[in-house]
Amino acid sequence: MREFEKIKRLPPYVFAVVNQLKMELRHAGEDIIDLGMGNPDQPTPQHIVDKLCEAAQDGRNHRYSMSKGIPGLRKAICGWYKTKFDVDLDPETEAIATIGSKEGLAHLAVAITSPGDLILTPNPAYPIHPYGFIIAGADIRHVPMGPGRDYFEDVQKAVKDSWPRPKILVVNFPSNPTAQVVDLDFYVKLVDFARENDLIVISDIAYAEITFDGYQCPSIMQVPGAKDVAVEFYSLSKTYNMPGWRMGFMVGNKEIVGALAKIKSYLDYGTFQPLQIAACAALNGPQDCVAEIRAMYQSRRDVLINGMHQMGWMAEKPKASMFVWAEIPDEFKAMGSLEFSKRMLKEGGVAVSPGIGFGDYGDNYVRIALIENEHRTRQALRGMRQFLHAGG
Ligand SMILES: Cc1ncc(COP(=O)(O)O)c(C=O)c1O
């Protein structure tokens, strides 16, 4: 049996356990409502699809493209930052397109870390935040996050207590999986702190537009001087219902953008050019689709949270993201989030993501994704109630 060191450092995928069980139950004819994955369920807005079809008809778009993204896309990215955050960026040196933000996060880790570097990542976290660096051979220190904790304080403590000194800090707000948000003040403090401690900050704002009740997501790039210490990733997957298209980007510090551009020039030729052209249509075009998508998640959130509260499951109402991060009711806590999720699937017909899959600090929680319509969400609530009230 061959063993590969890098593969050995990647633990078995916890979500695979729930997915396997879900498949078995479906094969046995059960109607399972899947609120596990963060996979948007709605189609991409028509004007973006039309642009893709039009661009695909043009043979000039069938050639190798540019690994850092075509100039028009980098201009559209900078235009989006200007409109949304009033931030000025240079499309030539401060913006780069990625094949989904996940690809960019993983390859950035490969580009800028060396074995032995210490990286601070949130726990619980979206898995590529820690594992991108683990794949790159770096060492991770987990910064706990969750309701009732002050992330900035936890970061300060982690930096103070770590040796060697950490090189990079990953932040992700609105958070996947915890749905926590921050205000601009957090980034003001963070940029100062990063400068004092010679830290690179990698921010991920994939859910920047999935915000509720008037909350506006800030960008670290709004802080004067942020470009000295930070880069930021964004994704078209959630904002424009484009998860399968693999369109993301990174902006900020020139040296770090340059490092990602260089490594990508060895690894890829950029995504299919018609996709890049359609991504320009998404970023430059009418944004009413974004308001509709935001409203859809907000009403699903309300249905889910109201229903949960009615059954006595007092999960916190998220201000952003497409997730409810729900603390497991006390009488079920001892079994842990994986067993709780398996039981909810078998006894309630509802799939959710066990918090342990995002890191040890998530084990008292499950993540429930807002990826089913209101009718199916109500049906899921009946399943949850049936399971919870049947007893622990
Ligand atoms: C926080 C966060 N970052 C990045 C991504 C990856 O998005 P993309 O589709 O752009 O790779 C996700 C996807 O779920 C996410 O939740």
The ligand as an SDF file (V2000), in Angstrom:
LIG
                    3D

 16 16  0  0  0  0  0  0  0  0999 V2000
  -16.1680   31.1760    2.3530 C   0  0  0  0  0  0  0  0  0  0  0  0
  -16.0610   30.5950    1.0010 C   0  0  0  0  0  0  0  0  0  0  0  0
  -15.0230   30.9350    0.2420 N   0  0  0  0  0  0  0  0  0  0  0  0
  -14.8620   30.4480   -0.9950 C   0  0  0  0  0  0  0  0  0  0  0  0
  -15.7740   29.5580   -1.5200 C   0  0  0  0  0  0  0  0  0  0  0  0
  -15.5040   28.9860   -2.8830 C   0  0  0  0  0  0  0  0  0  0  0  0
  -16.1970   29.6170   -3.8460 O   0  0  0  0  0  0  0  0  0  0  0  0
  -15.8550   29.4180   -5.3750 P   0  0  0  0  0  0  0  0  0  0  0  0
  -17.0660   28.7990   -5.9680 O   0  0  0  0  0  0  0  0  0  0  0  0
  -15.5850   30.7900   -5.8870 O   0  0  0  0  0  0  0  0  0  0  0  0
  -14.6540   28.5360   -5.4780 O   0  0  0  0  0  0  0  0  0  0  0  0
  -16.8800   29.1590   -0.7720 C   0  0  0  0  0  0  0  0  0  0  0  0
  -17.8340   28.1910   -1.3130 C   0  0  0  0  0  0  0  0  0  0  0  0
  -18.6850   27.6580   -0.6910 O   0  0  0  0  0  0  0  0  0  0  0  0
  -17.0150   29.6830    0.5280 C   0  0  0  0  0  0  0  0  0  0  0  0
  -18.0360   29.3370    1.3020 O   0  0  0  0  0  0  0  0  0  0  0  0
  1  2  1  0
  2  3  1  0
  2 15  2  0
  3  4  2  0
  4  5  1  0
  5  6  1  0
  5 12  2  0
  6  7  1  0
  7  8  1  0
  8  9  2  0
  8 10  1  0
  8 11  1  0
 12 13  1  0
 12 15  1  0
 13 14  2  0
 15 16  1  0
M  END
$$$$
